Amino acid sequence: MAEQSFISWVAEEDVKREKAKARELRDSQWWKNKRGKGECYYCGKKFKPSELTMDHIVPIVRGGKSTKGNIVPCCKECNNKKKYMLPMEWQEYMESLK
């Protein structure tokens, strides 16, 4: 799949604010429990909790927020592949691999 480029329509101060909220959530018991299950949201594989990263289902630069409903644990491989894709774009990408 070719690298997608787009312009972020989200103001820089909004991105900074959402990233700060994500850092706060990273220290919460909610996140520790979520990550503690050791499962990647996207591929479903099991990992050590310390190997999972925080991912925004709808990326911040695409208008996503740092809320519990938009943040999931995922492995570094999936996070690197997903980058700034929206859920429908990720689904299309995954289907293209089949």
C-alpha positions in Angstrom: 0.0 0.0 0.0 1.4 3.4 -1.0 2.2 5.9 1.8 -0.8 8.1 2.3 -0.2 11.8 2.7 -2.7 14.3 4.0 -2.8 17.6 5.7 -3.9 17.7 9.3 -6.9 19.9 9.7 -6.6 19.8 13.4 -5.0 22.8 15.0 -1.6 22.3 16.6 -2.8 23.3 20.0 -5.6 20.7 19.8 -3.0 18.0 19.0 -0.9 19.1 22.0 -3.9 19.1 24.3 -5.0 15.6 23.2 -1.4 14.2 23.5 -1.3 15.6 27.1 -4.6 13.9 27.9 -3.2 10.6 26.5 -0.1 10.9 28.8 -2.5 11.3 31.7 -4.5 8.3 30.7 -1.3 6.3 30.3 -0.7 6.6 34.1 -4.3 5.6 35.0 -5.4 2.3 36.5 -7.9 2.0 33.5 -5.0 1.9 31.0 -2.9 -0.4 33.2 -5.8 -2.9 33.3 -6.5 -2.5 29.6 -2.8 -3.1 28.7 -2.5 -5.8 31.3 -4.6 -8.1 29.3 -1.7 -8.3 26.9 -3.8 -8.4 23.7 -3.3 -6.3 20.6 -6.6 -4.7 19.6 -5.9 -5.0 15.9 -4.2 -8.4 15.4 -5.4 -10.1 18.6 -2.0 -11.6 19.4 -0.8 -11.9 22.9 2.2 -9.8 24.2 3.8 -8.8 27.4 1.9 -5.7 28.6 5.2 -3.7 28.4 5.4 -4.5 24.7 2.0 -2.9 23.9 1.6 0.8 22.9 -1.3 3.2 23.2 -3.1 3.8 19.9 -5.9 6.2 19.0 -8.5 4.3 16.9 -9.2 7.7 15.2 -5.8 9.4 15.1 -5.5 12.8 16.9 -4.3 14.4 13.7 -7.5 13.2 12.0 -9.8 14.6 14.7 -9.6 11.8 17.2 -9.7 12.5 20.9 -7.8 11.0 23.9 -10.8 9.3 25.4 -11.3 5.8 26.8 -13.5 4.9 23.8 -10.8 5.9 21.3 -7.7 4.5 22.9 -6.7 0.8 22.6 -3.5 -1.2 23.3 -1.7 -2.5 20.3 1.5 -4.1 19.3 4.3 -2.0 17.8 4.0 -3.7 14.5 0.3 -2.9 14.1 0.8 0.6 15.4 3.6 1.2 12.8 1.4 -0.1 10.0 -1.7 1.7 11.0 0.0 5.1 11.4 -2.7 7.7 10.7 -5.3 5.5 9.1 -9.0 5.8 10.0 -10.8 2.5 11.0 -12.3 2.1 7.5 -8.9 2.6 5.9 -7.3 0.1 8.3 -10.0 -2.4 7.4 -9.4 -1.9 3.7 -5.7 -2.3 4.2 -6.2 -5.6 6.2 -8.5 -7.0 3.6 -6.0 -6.1 0.8 -3.5 -8.5 2.6 -5.8 -11.5 2.3 
